[in-house]
């Protein structure tokens, strides 16, 4: 079988260099960068890479030595006719690029886009509709939806290991559009249906109300299932998720570096809890034996979806729901913390994601101009956050 052809749009940090920033003791499975993930899958071949910045193109040429280099992504798509396109630009042009790929008749079968899907709901609607009309599988890189142990927890929930789902609580300090895309799609991946409403609070810049922001919310889902979301500082509970059911719970701690499974156990010496039921005990969590990074799993999932016609683990619809929840949290804050129903009527609402707020220049170029190594850049970013 011939290899599927891959093209990459945007050659900065998430496409090319982010693996340099991940220390060996951080517990992250590599590769993480798009190009490295594609190169780890023998079923695909990178045939083209594009970026309007000459510095980015030259750095990618030296690092990877694969595919043709282009300044214009449309020219690349026309000349290489790829099956899969990774869209690794900042969020600002992403909606336009997604729709251009879908409407350009380039023969593309799947898109693997970075998060957030777009800045506005209207852009997301257009991109999703255009891809659907063109028969293009649209996946968005909210990575935890492809990481083995997060998916293992999902399989346990779907198999009834913790009974009927009651609520999911997820927390991580972040802007609700940028890394909030990861946080919200982690919460919603365990929900069998879409959110219907929420009550939220947010810290909004009054001078720049469309800029990214932290916040929290109580999110309603059908059947009185609830989601509890917190994007403020969380101390030792940073990036953790609790999935609670009628007969057990799964605690995903330290971004899935540790996972606890608790289920109802027979009572000891006739011990029963206050409701006359057996006690809850901790059980062995059957960790994923996949051994691949989330990004590599995503590529394999997209290939399967091209063949089957199914939605990827994080589809355009899933990513749009995350953006909509983030926007609804801000709207609830504007309305003195009143309930906001979903979906939102005003599709022109948007959030300017943190990487766009930070600079119009790609981060890799900013780093080069400051003369920083990847390690120095990470330390500088950590100091800014603190």
Steps between C-alpha positions, in 0.01 A plus 500: 500500500636845404583738780264788567653837417525765775547877478564733793387864519688704760849390603541642849509351844207255494584383149872458544687587819283445809662165579821688586320661795378177658736362765561128533353491852176680419314181411396605149505242226675627190477595221270797553573733207284441191784430259666255738167321556443463127851365455437241771211349300621279214169536313556868420767713332561875540509645147469873566549763772397865482545816705499868398802564726832423333664433840245229574541336160878493526492359854259226388717423197807452717318302768296261290632492143168366370248629248498814290503841673246770407417853610142467367299210639256511208783442255621213716156339507457537125840353417523222760129394516529364856260253664549647849579860597627612840400861570746629761462876466387728779127520559458832315515369139387146580133534412579653162756227426266216598226632271748564218623140516144367501386721212816475289445161338853387589403138557555521877342217700576608858615807692682491833464855635650658806281630779296710555309419184446873417458836671125539437203266496409618150845397371464162669153449348631581153804274530297205626232542235756543220691188605179299523394606148844407365501163678809598703561351845571788740696425816620760751806438715351501847760239578362327806216354297763279335726422799483134599412526871235769445340271244534203733302694758238575234470129416440419868229768522331375183518138622314595820792446740393795720124472444290789374699818438422776751760768439845582363730759658804628305748769599811666361633856517459641150323734263172338404558522126870413474583213738139511609430310178690208656328542836143525371528215248645281775186564707258455211663180366339310788155646438264297280318813375564869430480770766164677527577802725745635756556753774848649491738754645800652326784750547455723194717792397248786482713680240537188281189289569563266206846401626550155650421464871484250789168397648288227652155355442231255595393341171169318453463190283187291434380274782623728779861412423729789591844624406710710737772698329774708661769691309646687797808393704455152651806435714587128509182414306624661178363334184293236672162350419253312721239283326234402752225243452235335714724199572852635480740768389813552291752761616740617230783678679803701382388488135452120506839425652301334779146359477280354774201273443251470786201263489243367742632202697329243724491611863756367751350326805158617387617863486265717300503871435225732616281407205526128570741437214843346484808718537699646211848360449791581274569257220779451249463738204571309178739743333511526124744265329505713184834666574458771234477874550168678464612666177599170341170346610322794338663431163397134512147604603474741205611225262231271641239775463595557135424134437192465724334842471474523880579812703847527659540493877502881503293621207427850382167476685680408824745789465220744417312390813811582706519850348127549554526399867789745549304783338189412703702528822595854406141584404377367834748728679374795293142410604583498872555124505164408353434174315601500132332248273693304238540524208552877497288703258758770417753318281718811460626469857868414527803464727843622393712209614802562721763433234341769280477746791865438585641590157427499130846348454541121531653400832795327333592824324459700821734256667755525220498878515556488873787255447343243732543125496181291540593442868556873560170581328314256723653657813404846375143386434479341848616825659235695308225263617611523862 
